[in-house]
Amino acid sequence: MFEIIFVSAIVLCAVIAIVILVLVLRSVHTQKIDSVDQMPEDHQEPETKRNNYYETLSDEVELTKVLSAGHQLNNAGIPIRLKNLKTSRSYSLTVCPELIIGRMEIDGVFTINGDSAISKKHCRLFVDNNALWIEDLKSANHTFLNGQTVASPIPVKSGDELQVGNTHLMIFY
């Protein structure tokens, strides 16, 4: 009788441990980007991280350069991937109806710390007529798309290179 109780207790403990492990692995934590340019190239995130606009999917994102071409706009906005050309880190974001890029740590801003040349609200990506556009928000050091200054809103194509401050990002969608 004692053996049955002992084995049952061990099995129950194992089941509880598995349930806790599954819950921990599925949990989602809120986080900002610490530094896109200063993150080590071999840095690996063990879990999904969310902000108000982006989601980092560690291994899957690291291996993905292009999300898709010819997407259809829906109520969720336009999904994009930003790839830091210096660190090769990729970030999954949704532009709905806009995405502000800057160094200000507030809701509504895709935050890039560690680059003092980036303004608090540097530029914005936005959706207009099912197309993705970029606009400089009167930043001190301007916004560049494929090496050209963004003086007024212009359309963005998948594969375009965006420069904010000293940070170079490739945009895929």
Summary of the structure (lengths in Angstrom):
residues: 173
radius of gyration: 20.7
end to end distance: 63.1
largest distance: 81.3
contacts: 486
relative contact order: 0.15
helix: 18%
strand: 34%
